[in-house]
Amino acid sequence: MYGGSLYRTHNYIVWEFWMRFHAKGYYPLDQEMRPQINNDAGVAALEELIAVSRYLDPAVNSNEFFNNIQSFSEGNRFANFGWGGPYKFFIGDNSAIREHLITAIPPGGVIDGQVVRMPYNNWGWNYTISSYTPHREIAYLYTLYAASPAGSRIALTQGVGGGGFFDPYLKSHITDPQIRAIYNDEFMQAQEFSLLNGIPDFYLDGRDEYFDALKEGIMAAYLQETSPRQALDLIAKEWDLITAKKGFDEQRLQWLFLREHYPDSIKGYLK
């Protein structure tokens, strides 16, 4: 029995660090765009991520998203984190854990003596319209319909076994009896809490550049190519360069806007 199937590949390891770092009580940047991920709390978060890895299934070092889901469903890994889609697989007919699954909110951290949960909205379902399409208006109208309560409900309730091909994200989804029956009350309670209290993703211009630097540094420390502190110091320098390239004033304005949109249940605990 392994301790878990937590992600340890290049594309996915950053998700766990993002939760672990926030759970130490800090924003990734201060109000003047100075990186904080390389402070003592950031180093501790990365050291802890690396330390728990010794208890994970060794396959986490190569398993990508779908391999991870398959391996966790085999029943000899204790913990994982995931979303609505994986959960439907875990309670499906081909899963050994369907009768033994507990759904919980990510643990978060203890900040100023309080337990603060830290779910992470690390991706969102978005519709986009190609700038090359000659039918922009109908494409736009379709996206409005698809994201509406009525249109999105169809996406959640159709599909193999009535399981749908989307995850619940609207209040109307959470309270819909048919959608709740696809999951269960325990999952839906955790889903609702996480939607209302999730850490936002790093929605700045150049988000992928910031996160690519973060991924590279975390993996370098995980693979013991450098120390956690050295890795995070290098990431902080690269973030400063990206901010300068994108334009300090514009990036700071967007960052201050994003900070204000952290959940109220978390904002008061972050510095």
Secondary structure, DSSP 8 states (H G I E B T S, - for coil): -EEE----STTTHHHHHHHHHHTTT--SB-TTS-B-TTSHHHHHHHHHHHHHGGGB-GGGGT--HHHHHHHHTTS-EEE----HHHHHHHTSTT-TTTTS--------EEETTEEE---B----------TT-S-HHHHHHHHHHHTSHHHHHHHHH-SGGG--SS---SHHHHH-HHHHHHS-HHHHHHHHHHHHH-B----STTHHHHHHHHHHHHHHHHTTSS-HHHHHHHHHHHHHHHHHHH-HHHHHHHHHHHHHTS-HHHHTT--
